């Protein structure tokens, strides 16, 4: 959604409860929540707290996700948010439907259709938006797929894989920056020497001191 200044909502508290007013001071959402986050620009939802659990409401105060969860991450462009319940992570849609059951130890948010998830301690892989495993959980660490490549850690070293799980740069780096979507170069380190690789899988500058 595209939000104008006139449409912005502002939180307020009365008798220990949180609600929301507009710029004119009119109450839009009655103060009935133990706590609530501010509505982010261009987002049609925010989080609220009830009985120490998190849920989501829309800009009219309608509950779109019941307050059942210990944590909820922001929704991705795919329309899914990671949630934590009883020590396990899953993914939920904005209409409150659990799309991917909470079976993972840890998760990253979806980026470009894939999310890194920890199946068991120290075993990370990737799933798609249906919960199908697309890259097997063999890695010690993973990063988000902002574009063609993701950084992974295997055997104590960092490398880069493509979306099929194939290594484009073998795990030979002592350290490596993740690609972020804003920069198509990554700084990599081998034996105290630093170089650059690009998102296309090419060396830009081989490691040197």
Secondary structure, 3 states (H helix, E strand, C coil): CCCCHHHCCEEEEECCEEEEECCCCCEEEEEEECEECCCCCCCCEEEEEECCEEEEEECCCCEEEEEEECEECCCCCCCEEEEEECCEEEEEECCCCEEEEEEECEECCCECCEEEEEEECCEEEEECCCCCEEEEEEECEECCCCCCCEEEEECCEEEEECCCCCEEEEEEECEECCCCCCCCEEEEEECCEEEEEECCCCEEEEEEC
